[in-house]
Amino acid sequence: MPKKDAMDAYGATALVLFSALLGFNQVVIKVVNAGLQPAFFAGLRSAGGVLALLLLMRLRRRALTITPGTVTIGLIIGVCFGAEFLFLFLALDYTTVVRTGILFYSMPVWLALISHFALPGDRMTPLKAAGLACAFGGVVLALSSRGELTGGALLGDVFALLAAMGWATTALLAKASRLRHETPEMQLLWQLAVSAPLLLGAALFFGPLVRDFEPVLHLSGLAFQIGLVSAGFVFWLGLLAVYPASGVASFSFLGPVFALLFGWLILDEPVSPSIFAALGLVAVGLVLINRPQRRA
């Protein structure tokens, strides 16, 4: 697909569906965590994702080649990816999907902050600063509003924030390193292949690998993670290569909206006015951060 200068109906529809997929995915993680230890579950997901991705590459006739000079950065981005999902899966073991969604999808806030210092061409503007302050206020509100109407534990909230920072670091490395010239499949393959053994090894330190396991339910959730979610990320990386990055990023505010919706509808999680306020602040902040600047 040729590159486009602006978002069109196809791209917008695809990004809305992708955001819904990620929101529903957090519910899946929460459910499967009841049967599989989070780190073990994340490791199985990465290992299965490698096999699924290799099959997809074969079907699409994509070459499996490692570009010289990308091994070191590939290993680093794989470690960051593994840390991101270790913290995300642990977060959903300690706190609610609603709270995790708001905190995890604050990723563009941390990406904008890191990019200001790491990328000379991506400095903070007054509009971005306003969005950063707004979204940060929403994060603080989400962290401070805890009780019977919100649920969750502080440790889970901290894990969700660490996962968001890991996601931001992974995105920055993919954007600013030599990996940006690789295909979406190769970028994701590095992340999955490196993270799989790290997560499976880390699982040995988090207690029993199997919990109250229900084969049909929990294996279906694992298959969903391996198949649809892995393919979804390849598709998202492909969209990022076609459409302007600011346009793709601007849809990130839908992530916490869908997470809140699915957490409330499917898991009957508590939703309080303070959570809606935190969601609104984060969503407005993300829109401001990702809004393209006017050119003279």
VOBA-1610 file (N, C-alpha, C; in pm, whole numbers, padded with zeros to 5 digits, always signed):
BEGIN
Met+00085-00119+00000Met+00000+00000+00000Met+00089+00125+00000Pro+00066+00219-00093Pro+00150+00340-00099Pro+00128+00429+00023Lys+00232+00509+00056Lys+00221+00599+00170Lys+00119+00709+00142Lys+00051+00752+00249Lys-00051+00856+00236Lys-00019+00972+00329Asp-00059+01092+00287Asp-00029+01212+00363Asp-00131+01240+00472Ala-00246+01176+00467Ala-00351+01202+00566Ala-00429+01074+00591Met-00498+01072+00705Met-00579+00957+00741Met-00704+00952+00654Asp-00741+00833+00606Asp-00863+00817+00528Asp-00959+00725+00603Ala-01073+00695+00542Ala-01176+00616+00608Ala-01127+00475+00640Tyr-01051+00416+00549Tyr-01000+00281+00573Tyr-00907+00278+00694Gly-00813+00373+00698Gly-00719+00379+00809Gly-00789+00405+00941Ala-00886+00497+00941Ala-00957+00530+01064Ala-01036+00409+01116Thr-01104+00340+01025Thr-01181+00222+01065Thr-01090+00113+01121Ala-00976+00092+01054Ala-00882-00011+01098Ala-00827+00021+01236Leu-00798+00148+01263Leu-00742+00187+01392Leu-00845+00178+01504Val-00971+00208+01474Val-01077+00193+01574Val-01092+00045+01611Leu-01092-00042+01511Leu-01104-00186+01536Leu-00983-00239+01613Phe-00865-00187+01581Phe-00744-00229+01652Phe-00750-00187+01799Ser-00798-00066+01825Ser-00813-00019+01962Ser-00912-00105+02039Ala-01021-00145+01972Ala-01119-00233+02036Ala-01057-00369+02066Leu-00975-00419+01973Leu-00907-00547+01995Leu-00818-00542+02118Leu-00742-00432+02134Leu-00653-00421+02248Leu-00731-00405+02378Gly-00842-00331+02373Gly-00925-00318+02493Gly-00982-00452+02537Phe-01032-00530+02442Phe-01086-00663+02474Phe-00973-00756+02518Asn-00854-00736+02463Asn-00740-00822+02497Asn-00706-00814+02645Gln-00727-00697+02707Gln-00697-00686+02850Gln-00794-00771+02932Val-00918-00782+02886Val-01013-00870+02953Val-00966-01015+02941Val-00917-01052+02822Val-00867-01188+02799Val-00751-01219+02894Ile-00658-01124+02906Ile-00544-01145+02996Ile-00591-01166+03139Lys-00685-01081+03181Lys-00738-01090+03318Lys-00800-01227+03343Val-00873-01280+03247Val-00940-01409+03262Val-00838-01523+03264Val-00743-01521+03173Val-00646-01631+03163Val-00550-01631+03282Asn-00526-01513+03341Asn-00440-01508+03460Asn-00493-01593+03574Ala-00623-01620+03574Ala-00681-01705+03679Ala-00636-01850+03664Gly-00594-01889+03544Gly-00554-02028+03520Gly-00405-02046+03497Leu-00338-01940+03450Leu-00195-01947+03423Leu-00125-01830+03492Gln-00011-01858+03551Gln+00066-01750+03614Gln+00101-01644+03510Pro+00090-01515+03542Pro+00106-01409+03442Pro+00236-01413+03362Ala+00350-01432+03428Ala+00477-01435+03355Ala+00484-01557+03263Phe+00434-01670+03311Phe+00432-01792+03230Phe+00339-01774+03110Phe+00223-01714+03134Phe+00127-01686+03028Phe+00188-01594+02923Ala+00257-01489+02968Ala+00320-01395+02873Ala+00428-01464+02792Gly+00505-01553+02858Gly+00611-01625+02786Gly+00554-01721+02682Leu+00446-01792+02718Leu+00382-01881+02622Leu+00326-01802+02504Arg+00271-01683+02534Arg+00217-01598+02427Arg+00328-01557+02329Ser+00444-01516+02382Ser+00554-01476+02294Ser+00607-01593+02213Ala+00623-01709+02279Ala+00673-01828+02209Ala+00577-01872+02098Gly+00448-01876+02132Gly+00350-01911+02029Gly+00342-01807+01921Gly+00360-01679+01959Gly+00358-01571+01861Gly+00470-01583+01759Val+00586-01632+01803Val+00697-01653+01709Val+00657-01753+01601Leu+00599-01865+01643Leu+00557-01968+01547Leu+00450-01915+01452Ala+00352-01842+01508Ala+00245-01787+01426Ala+00299-01685+01327Leu+00395-01604+01372Leu+00452-01501+01284Leu+00536-01563+01173Leu+00612-01666+01206Leu+00690-01735+01102Leu+00598-01796+00996Leu+00485-01853+01040Leu+00388-01908+00946Leu+00330-01798+00859Leu+00297-01684+00921Leu+00244-01572+00845Leu+00344-01520+00743Met+00469-01512+00782Met+00574-01465+00690Met+00590-01562+00573Arg+00577-01690+00601Arg+00589-01789+00493Arg+00472-01777+00396Leu+00352-01758+00450Leu+00234-01745+00365Leu+00241-01618+00280Arg+00297-01511+00337Arg+00308-01383+00265Arg+00439-01373+00187Arg+00518-01480+00193Arg+00646-01487+00121Arg+00739-01372+00158Arg+00748-01348+00288Arg+00840-01247+00341Arg+00968-01317+00384Ala+01081-01262+00344Ala+01210-01323+00373Ala+01247-01307+00520Leu+01308-01410+00576Leu+01355-01406+00713Leu+01505-01373+00708Thr+01536-01245+00710Thr+01674-01201+00700Thr+01705-01102+00812Ile+01824-01117+00869Ile+01870-01026+00974Ile+01966-00926+00912Thr+01927-00802+00910Thr+02009-00696+00850Thr+02132-00672+00936Pro+02251-00666+00875Pro+02372-00637+00954Pro+02357-00507+01033Gly+02403-00511+01157Gly+02397-00393+01242Gly+02271-00381+01325Thr+02178-00479+01313Thr+02052-00469+01387Thr+02043-00570+01503Val+02146-00653+01521Val+02138-00757+01623Val+02132-00696+01763Thr+02221-00601+01790Thr+02224-00542+01925Thr+02094-00471+01958Ile+02046-00389+01867Ile+01922-00315+01894Ile+01803-00411+01896Gly+01811-00520+01819Gly+01705-00620+01822Gly+01696-00687+01958Leu+01811-00718+02017Leu+01813-00778+02151Leu+01760-00680+02256Ile+01799-00553+02243Ile+01754-00452+02340Ile+01604-00432+02332Ile+01550-00420+02210Ile+01406-00397+02197Ile+01328-00519+02243Gly+01386-00639+02227Gly+01320-00759+02276Gly+01312-00761+02427Val+01419-00714+02494Val+01418-00707+02641Val+01313-00607+02688Cys+01306-00490+02622Cys+01207-00388+02659Cys+01065-00441+02637Phe+01044-00512+02528Phe+00913-00570+02498Phe+00875-00673+02606Gly+00972-00755+02646Gly+00945-00853+02750Gly+00909-00788+02882Ala+00982-00681+02919Ala+00952-00610+03043Ala+00814-00546+03036Glu+00780-00489+02920Glu+00649-00426+02903Glu+00535-00524+02932Phe+00543-00643+02874Phe+00432-00737+02891Phe+00438-00813+03022Leu+00556-00825+03081Leu+00562-00882+03215Leu+00486-00791+03312Phe+00512-00660+03304Phe+00444-00566+03392Phe+00294-00556+03361Leu+00258-00563+03232Leu+00117-00554+03196Leu+00039-00675+03250Phe+00093-00795+03231Phe+00023-00914+03276Phe+00017-00918+03429Leu+00123-00871+03496Leu+00121-00864+03642Leu+00020-00759+03689Ala+00012-00647+03618Ala-00083-00541+03655Ala-00225-00594+03656Leu-00259-00672+03554Leu-00395-00724+03543Leu-00420-00837+03644Asp-00315-00882+03712Asp-00332-00980+03818Asp-00364-00911+03951Tyr-00329-00782+03961Tyr-00345-00710+04087Tyr-00453-00603+04084Thr-00484-00551+03968Thr-00582-00443+03961Thr-00681-00469+03848Thr-00773-00379+03829Thr-00883-00401+03735Thr-00844-00366+03592Val-00921-00417+03497Val-00902-00382+03356Val-00925-00233+03336Val-01024-00177+03405Val-01056-00035+03392Val-00936+00051+03429Arg-00877+00024+03545Arg-00764+00104+03591Arg-00640+00080+03506Thr-00616-00046+03472Thr-00500-00079+03389Thr-00510-00010+03253Gly-00630-00009+03196Gly-00647+00053+03065Gly-00610+00200+03066Ile-00654+00273+03166Ile-00623+00417+03174Ile-00474+00440+03191Leu-00411+00363+03279Leu-00269+00385+03309Leu-00179+00332+03197Phe-00212+00215+03142Phe-00128+00157+03036Phe-00132+00242+02909Tyr-00249+00296+02877Tyr-00259+00375+02754Tyr-00215+00520+02772Ser-00150+00547+02885Ser-00081+00675+02898Ser+00054+00671+02827Met+00083+00562+02756Met+00210+00545+02687Met+00253+00667+02605Pro+00165+00727+02521Pro+00210+00842+02443Pro+00260+00959+02527Val+00215+00968+02651Val+00264+01072+02742Val+00413+01052+02767Trp+00449+00930+02801Trp+00589+00900+02831Trp+00673+00901+02703Leu+00614+00861+02591Leu+00686+00865+02464Leu+00718+01010+02425Ala+00621+01100+02443Ala+00645+01241+02412Ala+00752+01299+02502Leu+00751+01259+02629Leu+00849+01311+02724Leu+00990+01260+02692Ile+01001+01129+02662Ile+01132+01072+02629Ile+01182+01129+02496Ser+01093+01141+02397Ser+01132+01191+02266Ser+01186+01334+02273His+01134+01413+02367His+01180+01552+02381His+01330+01556+02408Phe+01380+01460+02486Phe+01522+01458+02520Phe+01604+01371+02426Ala+01541+01270+02364Ala+01616+01173+02284Ala+01616+01204+02134Leu+01511+01270+02084Leu+01500+01297+01940Leu+01502+01447+01916Pro+01606+01500+01852Pro+01617+01644+01830Pro+01500+01703+01751Gly+01441+01625+01662Gly+01332+01677+01579Gly+01194+01659+01640Asp+01188+01617+01765Asp+01058+01589+01827Asp+01050+01658+01963Arg+01078+01790+01962Arg+01080+01866+02086Arg+00939+01894+02137Met+00933+01926+02265Met+00806+01958+02328Met+00757+02096+02280Thr+00632+02103+02241Thr+00569+02229+02201Thr+00470+02270+02311Pro+00424+02395+02310Pro+00324+02435+02410Pro+00199+02347+02408Leu+00156+02306+02288Leu+00038+02219+02279Leu+00065+02083+02341Lys+00183+02027+02311Lys+00220+01898+02370Lys+00235+01909+02521Ala+00293+02019+02567Ala+00311+02039+02710Ala+00176+02045+02782Ala+00078+02112+02718Ala-00056+02118+02776Ala-00118+01979+02781Gly-00101+01902+02672Gly-00153+01766+02670Gly-00085+01678+02773Leu+00047+01697+02788Leu+00122+01619+02886Leu+00072+01648+03028Ala+00049+01775+03058Ala+00000+01813+03191Ala-00140+01757+03216Cys-00224+01762+03114Cys-00361+01713+03125Cys-00363+01562+03150Ala-00288+01488+03067Ala-00285+01343+03080Ala-00219+01301+03212Phe-00114+01372+03250Phe-00047+01339+03375Phe-00141+01361+03494Gly-00223+01465+03484Gly-00323+01487+03588Gly-00422+01372+03596Gly-00459+01318+03480Gly-00549+01202+03478Gly-00485+01080+03541Val-00355+01059+03517Val-00283+00946+03576Val-00279+00960+03728Val-00247+01081+03776Val-00242+01106+03920Val-00379+01082+03984Leu-00484+01129+03916Leu-00619+01109+03967Leu-00655+00961+03975Ala-00616+00886+03871Ala-00643+00741+03870Ala-00568+00671+03983Leu-00445+00713+04008Leu-00366+00651+04113Leu-00421+00683+04252Ser-00472+00805+04268Ser-00516+00849+04400Ser-00659+00809+04434Ser-00740+00779+04331Ser-00881+00745+04356Ser-00895+00594+04370Arg-00895+00549+04493Arg-00906+00406+04517Arg-01003+00383+04631Gly-01087+00284+04618Gly-01186+00253+04721Gly-01282+00148+04670Glu-01395+00136+04735Glu-01492+00033+04696Glu-01546+00054+04556Leu-01552+00181+04511Leu-01609+00209+04379Leu-01507+00201+04266Thr-01380+00180+04299Thr-01278+00176+04194Thr-01205+00042+04189Gly-01182-00021+04305Gly-01116-00150+04306Gly-00968-00140+04273Gly-00900-00256+04279Gly-00760-00260+04241Gly-00666-00229+04355Ala-00539-00268+04337Ala-00435-00245+04435Ala-00331-00149+04377Leu-00266-00074+04464Leu-00166+00023+04420Leu-00053-00044+04344Leu-00012-00162+04387Leu+00096-00234+04319Leu+00059-00262+04174Gly-00065-00300+04149Gly-00110-00323+04012Gly-00105-00196+03929Asp-00142-00083+03988Asp-00136+00044+03918Asp+00009+00079+03880Val+00100+00054+03973Val+00243+00081+03947Val+00293-00007+03833Phe+00253-00134+03834Phe+00292-00225+03726Phe+00239-00174+03590Ala+00115-00124+03589Ala+00056-00073+03465Ala+00134+00047+03414Leu+00178+00134+03504Leu+00259+00250+03463Leu+00394+00206+03408Leu+00456+00108+03474Leu+00584+00056+03425Leu+00568-00008+03287Ala+00456-00076+03266Ala+00428-00136+03135Ala+00416-00027+03029Ala+00349+00083+03063Ala+00334+00195+02969Ala+00470+00254+02933Met+00558+00266+03032Met+00691+00320+03006Met+00774+00223+02921Gly+00756+00092+02945Gly+00823-00007+02861Gly+00776-00001+02717Trp+00644+00019+02699Trp+00587+00033+02565Trp+00644+00157+02496Ala+00654+00267+02570Ala+00708+00390+02512Ala+00853+00371+02469Thr+00931+00302+02551Thr+01072+00277+02516Thr+01082+00189+02392Thr+00998+00086+02385Thr+00997-00002+02268Thr+00960+00075+02142Ala+00858+00162+02151Ala+00817+00241+02036Ala+00926+00337+01992Leu+00996+00396+02089Leu+01104+00489+02056Leu+01217+00418+01985Leu+01253+00299+02033Leu+01360+00222+01969Leu+01322+00182+01827Ala+01197+00142+01808Ala+01151+00104+01674Ala+01150+00224+01580Lys+01127+00342+01635Lys+01116+00464+01555Lys+01252+00525+01524Ala+01347+00516+01618Ala+01470+00592+01606Ala+01594+00508+01578Ser+01581+00375+01572Ser+01697+00289+01549Ser+01696+00234+01407Arg+01794+00151+01378Arg+01801+00090+01246Arg+01685-00004+01216Leu+01615-00046+01320Leu+01501-00135+01299Leu+01387-00066+01224Arg+01388+00066+01216Arg+01279+00135+01146Arg+01278+00103+00998His+01389+00051+00946His+01397+00014+00805His+01353-00130+00781Glu+01329-00205+00889Glu+01286-00345+00875Glu+01136-00353+00847Thr+01092-00467+00799Thr+00949-00489+00777Thr+00879-00501+00912Pro+00749-00476+00916Pro+00676-00492+01043Pro+00691-00633+01102Glu+00695-00734+01014Glu+00709-00872+01062Glu+00843-00893+01134Met+00952-00840+01076Met+01083-00858+01138Met+01094-00779+01268Gln+01034-00661+01273Gln+01035-00584+01397Gln+00967-00662+01511Leu+00850-00717+01480Leu+00777-00791+01583Leu+00847-00923+01615Leu+00911-00984+01517Leu+00979-01112+01541Leu+01093-01094+01641Trp+01168-00987+01629Trp+01272-00958+01726Trp+01213-00950+01867Gln+01103-00878+01880Gln+01042-00856+02011Gln+00990-00986+02072Leu+00924-01067+01991Leu+00868-01192+02041Leu+00977-01296+02071Ala+01074-01310+01979Ala+01176-01414+01992Ala+01267-01390+02112Val+01299-01265+02139Val+01387-01234+02252Val+01310-01242+02384Ser+01186-01194+02383Ser+01109-01189+02507Ser+01064-01327+02556Ala+01041-01421+02463Ala+00988-01552+02502Ala+01074-01623+02606Pro+01204-01646+02581Pro+01284-01715+02683Pro+01302-01634+02811Leu+01307-01501+02799Leu+01320-01416+02918Leu+01198-01429+03008Leu+01079-01425+02949Leu+00956-01434+03027Leu+00937-01573+03087Leu+00968-01677+03009Leu+00954-01813+03061Leu+01054-01838+03174Gly+01172-01778+03163Gly+01269-01790+03272Gly+01224-01712+03395Ala+01169-01593+03374Ala+01122-01511+03487Ala+01005-01578+03559Ala+00928-01659+03486Ala+00811-01724+03545Ala+00848-01816+03661Leu+00972-01863+03662Leu+01016-01953+03769Leu+01021-01883+03905Phe+01019-01749+03903Phe+01032-01672+04028Phe+00898-01615+04074Phe+00789-01652+04008Phe+00659-01594+04043Phe+00558-01699+04089Gly+00606-01807+04145Gly+00515-01906+04201Gly+00476-02014+04101Pro+00377-02095+04136Pro+00332-02206+04049Pro+00293-02156+03910Leu+00329-02235+03809Leu+00302-02194+03671Leu+00154-02208+03635Val+00086-02304+03697Val-00054-02329+03666Val-00137-02304+03792Arg-00249-02237+03774Arg-00337-02204+03885Arg-00465-02286+03873Asp-00579-02221+03884Asp-00708-02290+03871Asp-00740-02303+03722Phe-00677-02402+03659Phe-00675-02410+03513Phe-00802-02475+03458Glu-00867-02406+03364Glu-00980-02459+03289Glu-00938-02468+03143Pro-00909-02588+03092Pro-00846-02604+02960Pro-00914-02528+02847Val-01044-02544+02831Val-01112-02482+02716Val-01105-02330+02725Leu-01139-02275+02839Leu-01143-02130+02855Leu-01005-02067+02843His-00910-02120+02918His-00779-02056+02926His-00693-02083+02802Leu-00706-02201+02742Leu-00632-02226+02617Leu-00691-02145+02502Ser-00822-02120+02505Ser-00883-02034+02403Ser-00829-01891+02415Gly-00813-01845+02539Gly-00756-01712+02560Gly-00612-01705+02513Leu-00535-01810+02538Leu-00396-01814+02492Leu-00390-01814+02339Ala-00478-01891+02275Ala-00482-01895+02129Ala-00520-01758+02072Phe-00612-01690+02138Phe-00651-01555+02096Phe-00531-01462+02101Gln-00452-01471+02209Gln-00333-01389+02223Gln-00231-01420+02113Ile-00208-01548+02091Ile-00106-01588+01994Ile-00146-01550+01852Gly-00272-01577+01817Gly-00315-01555+01679Gly-00357-01413+01649Leu-00471-01372+01702Leu-00529-01243+01664Leu-00447-01124+01711Val-00399-01129+01834Val-00326-01013+01886Val-00192-00996+01814Ser-00121-01106+01790Ser+00006-01096+01717Ser-00016-01043+01576Ala-00118-01096+01507Ala-00150-01047+01372Ala-00193-00901+01377Gly-00264-00862+01484Gly-00307-00724+01498Gly-00190-00629+01508Phe-00086-00668+01579Phe+00031-00581+01593Phe+00107-00568+01461Val+00114-00677+01384Val+00176-00668+01251Val+00097-00571+01164Phe-00035-00581+01172Phe-00123-00493+01094Phe-00103-00347+01137Trp-00091-00325+01269Trp-00072-00188+01320Trp+00061-00131+01274Leu+00167-00212+01277Leu+00297-00165+01229Leu+00291-00133+01080Gly+00210-00211+01006Gly+00191-00181+00864Gly+00120-00049+00843Leu+00018-00020+00924Leu-00053+00108+00916Leu+00042+00223+00948Leu+00130+00202+01045Leu+00225+00305+01085Leu+00321+00339+00970Ala+00348+00240+00884Ala+00435+00263+00771Ala+00365+00335+00656Val+00231+00333+00654Val+00154+00393+00544Val+00104+00532+00580Tyr+00049+00548+00700Tyr-00013+00674+00740Tyr+00081+00756+00828Pro+00059+00887+00838Pro+00142+00971+00925Pro+00138+00921+01068Ala+00255+00923+01134Ala+00263+00871+01270Ala+00170+00945+01365Ser+00157+01078+01345Ser+00070+01156+01433Ser-00075+01115+01417Gly-00115+01081+01295Gly-00252+01038+01272Gly-00280+00903+01335Val-00185+00811+01324Val-00201+00679+01386Val-00204+00692+01538Ala-00113+00774+01592Ala-00103+00789+01737Ala-00226+00856+01797Ser-00293+00940+01719Ser-00407+01014+01773Ser-00523+00921+01810Phe-00523+00799+01758Phe-00629+00704+01792Phe-00599+00630+01922Ser-00485+00657+01983Ser-00449+00586+02106Ser-00543+00618+02220Phe-00612+00735+02214Phe-00703+00770+02323Phe-00822+00675+02329Leu-00848+00599+02222Leu-00958+00504+02223Leu-00926+00379+02306Gly-00797+00351+02326Gly-00758+00232+02402Gly-00819+00228+02540Pro-00797+00331+02624Pro-00857+00326+02758Pro-01009+00330+02756Val-01068+00390+02653Val-01214+00393+02643Val-01269+00252+02626Phe-01210+00176+02534Phe-01254+00038+02512Phe-01223-00051+02633Ala-01106-00029+02697Ala-01072-00108+02815Ala-01175-00086+02926Leu-01212+00040+02948Leu-01313+00070+03049Leu-01447+00006+03013Leu-01485+00017+02885Leu-01613-00037+02841Leu-01620-00188+02858Phe-01517-00260+02812Phe-01518-00406+02820Phe-01503-00454+02965Gly-01422-00384+03044Gly-01406-00422+03184Gly-01537-00411+03260Trp-01613-00307+03229Trp-01742-00287+03294Trp-01848-00385+03243Leu-01854-00404+03109Leu-01958-00488+03051Leu-01935-00637+03078Ile-01811-00682+03061Ile-01784-00826+03066Ile-01751-00873+03207Leu-01670-00797+03278Leu-01624-00839+03410Leu-01699-00772+03524Asp-01790-00681+03489Asp-01869-00610+03590Asp-01779-00538+03691Glu-01673-00477+03640Glu-01581-00404+03727Glu-01642-00271+03769Pro-01608-00224+03890Pro-01665-00098+03939Pro-01612+00022+03861Val-01699+00116+03834Val-01662+00238+03764Val-01717+00356+03845Ser-01630+00446+03884Ser-01670+00560+03967Ser-01657+00689+03887Pro-01718+00798+03934Pro-01703+00927+03866Pro-01557+00971+03854Ser-01476+00940+03955Ser-01334+00979+03948Ser-01261+00906+03836Ile-01300+00781+03809Ile-01238+00706+03700Ile-01276+00767+03565Phe-01403+00809+03551Phe-01444+00876+03428Phe-01368+01008+03410Ala-01346+01079+03520Ala-01271+01205+03513Ala-01126+01179+03471Ala-01065+01073+03528Ala-00928+01038+03492Ala-00920+00998+03345Leu-01018+00919+03301Leu-01023+00879+03161Leu-01034+01000+03070Gly-01120+01096+03104Gly-01137+01215+03022Gly-01009+01297+03014Leu-00940+01314+03126Leu-00815+01391+03126Leu-00708+01324+03041Val-00695+01192+03055Val-00595+01120+02976Val-00629+01126+02827Ala-00755+01108+02792Ala-00797+01110+02652Ala-00771+01247+02590Val-00810+01354+02659Val-00786+01489+02607Val-00636+01515+02593Gly-00559+01471+02693Gly-00414+01489+02686Gly-00352+01418+02567Leu-00398+01295+02539Leu-00344+01220+02426Leu-00377+01287+02293Val-00497+01342+02283Val-00535+01412+02161Val-00445+01534+02139Leu-00420+01610+02245Leu-00335+01729+02234Leu-00190+01692+02200Ile-00141+01585+02264Ile-00003+01543+02239Ile+00017+01500+02095Asn-00080+01431+02038Asn-00068+01375+01903Asn-00123+01466+01794Arg-00175+01583+01832Arg-00231+01672+01731Arg-00120+01733+01647Pro-00125+01720+01513Pro-00018+01776+01430Pro-00018+01929+01436Gln+00103+01985+01429Gln+00118+02129+01431Gln+00084+02190+01294Arg+00033+02311+01297Arg+00009+02381+01171Arg+00142+02428+01114Arg+00153+02418+00985Arg+00274+02464+00917Arg+00247+02599+00852Ala+00350+02681+00853Ala+00337+02814+00791Ala+00323+02799+00640
//
